[in-house]
């Protein structure tokens, strides 16, 4: 079983729902999750907030933070993940887990950050965190590796939590 299939199976086993917020991956993470049969039982949906103002408007990322730091920042990733959980609530129930990607795929720097600077935000009932990635390669490679690492971070999050169901 591949890593994404194992993640979807574990989310289903625990009865957990997932919400996805993406910037630099532009929907690739949601597509990776949804390629797995049965993903509809665990993936509420995804928001691609590529334009910086949408991170505030759709996901509730603090506008002052975005103005001061830009979109490529660990706190932005955390807030995107948190915001996705609420924005993609189903039946009045927030998703238990949120995952977010923000960063610079290149070829040019953004917000003073070099290509390959990526943050993956994770939000769950036990708190929030952001993981900084320093990736290399072209846009395609950086985006693909971000998706792989986001799946790994979700699996790590599940390993940290005690089984809920």
Residue pairs with C-beta under 8 A, 6 or more apart in sequence:
1 9
3 148
3 151
3 152
3 155
4 32
4 33
4 35
4 36
4 151
5 36
6 155
7 33
7 151
7 154
7 155
7 158
8 33
8 36
8 38
8 39
8 42
8 43
9 38
10 155
10 158
11 17
11 18
11 42
11 97
11 158
12 38
12 41
12 42
13 165
14 158
14 163
14 164
14 165
15 164
15 165
16 42
16 96
16 97
16 164
16 165
17 42
17 43
17 44
17 90
17 93
17 95
17 96
17 97
18 33
18 42
18 43
18 44
18 95
18 96
18 97
18 98
18 99
18 154
19 44
19 45
19 46
19 84
19 85
19 87
19 88
19 94
19 95
19 97
19 98
19 99
20 29
20 30
20 33
20 43
20 45
20 46
20 47
20 84
20 88
20 98
20 99
20 100
21 46
21 47
21 49
21 59
21 80
21 81
21 83
21 84
21 87
21 98
21 99
21 100
21 101
21 121
22 28
22 29
22 30
22 46
22 47
22 48
22 49
22 50
22 100
22 101
23 48
23 49
23 50
23 55
23 71
23 80
23 100
23 101
23 102
23 103
24 101
24 102
24 103
24 104
24 105
24 118
24 142
24 143
24 146
25 101
25 143
25 146
25 147
25 150
26 48
26 50
26 143
27 46
27 48
28 143
28 144
28 146
28 147
29 46
29 99
29 101
29 146
29 147
29 150
29 151
30 43
30 45
30 46
30 48
32 147
32 151
33 39
33 43
33 151
34 40
34 43
44 88
44 89
44 90
44 95
45 88
46 84
46 88
47 58
47 59
47 84
47 87
47 88
49 55
49 58
49 59
49 80
52 66
52 70
52 71
53 66
55 61
55 66
55 71
55 76
55 79
55 80
55 102
56 62
56 63
56 66
58 83
58 87
59 79
59 80
59 83
59 84
59 87
59 100
60 79
60 82
60 83
60 86
60 87
61 76
61 79
61 80
61 83
62 75
62 79
65 73
65 75
65 76
65 79
66 76
69 75
69 76
69 111
70 76
70 110
70 111
70 112
70 113
71 102
71 110
71 111
72 102
72 103
72 104
72 110
72 111
72 113
72 117
72 118
72 119
73 102
73 111
73 119
74 119
74 121
74 130
74 132
75 130
76 102
76 119
76 121
77 100
77 101
77 102
77 119
77 120
77 121
77 130
78 100
78 121
78 122
78 123
78 128
78 129
78 130
79 121
80 98
80 100
80 102
80 121
81 98
81 99
81 100
81 121
81 122
81 123
81 128
82 98
82 121
82 123
82 128
83 98
84 95
84 98
84 99
84 100
84 123
85 94
85 95
85 96
85 97
85 98
85 123
86 94
88 95
89 95
96 124
96 125
96 164
97 122
97 123
97 124
97 154
97 157
98 121
98 122
98 123
98 124
99 120
99 121
99 122
99 123
99 150
99 153
99 154
100 120
100 121
100 122
100 123
101 118
101 119
101 120
101 121
101 146
101 147
101 150
102 118
102 119
102 121
103 113
103 116
103 117
103 118
103 119
103 133
103 142
103 146
104 110
104 111
104 113
104 114
104 115
104 116
104 117
104 118
104 142
105 115
105 139
105 142
105 143
106 115
106 116
106 138
106 139
106 142
107 115
107 138
107 139
108 115
109 115
115 142
116 133
116 134
116 135
116 136
116 137
116 142
117 132
117 133
117 134
118 132
118 133
118 134
118 135
118 142
118 146
118 149
119 130
119 131
119 132
119 133
120 130
120 131
120 133
120 146
120 149
120 150
120 153
121 128
121 129
121 130
122 128
122 129
122 130
122 131
122 153
122 154
122 157
124 157
124 161
125 161
125 164
126 160
126 161
131 149
131 153
133 145
133 146
133 149
135 141
135 142
135 145
135 146
136 142
137 145
